[in-house]
């Protein structure tokens, strides 16, 4: 693999956001009281700054041109002129960077603070960068194609390619979520509506619905009772959160299950104000009553450098 230009996508630390930029008095007071969690913000900030310097040093040593940008400043079109996108942070930074990669540009995650940050999708800390670069350049390490999810509302693609998971729920976390759900072939998904055959819609009520990719199956959906899947699987996993079951009744079929490649999950919102969240809290969309949501495999997989 040829690597001449690398885009470093990095996060801002909580210390930078809370103290340096927003001057949060409550956080300052907590640091003055030597609150352990508040003090850890500064330690993590220092670790991230050292990691950014270390990554730049390694790339210079390899003779690789690089450009470092805060993740909110990266646009989808800006990744195309680079041979590799390197996310520096934790899994949240990697997820955010993955939304910007809509072509075949490989993505490598480096965890800037391994002792405090979750980095299940990252290759390792800054000390492992030289080794993985050498492996990529020599062809001994190859990016792995990872399935992503496509989300469409009334036929329009929204929220970009989703790497981990989508949550559909009431806009208020305490509210009851109501929706109709069917699994149909992809080619007929946009036309699927309740009352039209052969779409087998089932009505659900509960706290929401998780839909995950294989790579995201070890995250929120697993904590909610789902199953870990092989990372290269192209199936989607679905799980109704806290389904409502009337006394004496059995749960409706399909509270949990899988969507096979070639099929799509179709949802009809039965809330006045439903919400979709993709890969966390930063990407969300309001959904009106009776709007159709279709979830299936995204046509462009992510080429992710994995240590597995």
Protein Blocks (a to p, Z undefined) as FASTA:
>chain_A
ZZfbdcddddddfklmmmmmnopaklmmmmmnopaklmmmmmmmmmmmmmmmmmmmmmmm
nopacddddfklpcfklmmmpcbdcdeddfklmmmmmmmmmcfbdcddddfblmlpccfk
bgbdfklmmmmmmmmmnopaccdddddddddeehiaghiaafkbccdddfblkbccdddd
ddddfklmmmpcghiacbdcdddddjbdcdddfklmmmmmmmnopacddfkbcbdcddde
hiacdehiacdehkaccddehiacddddfbfbdcddeeijkbccdddehiacdddddfbd
cdddddZZ
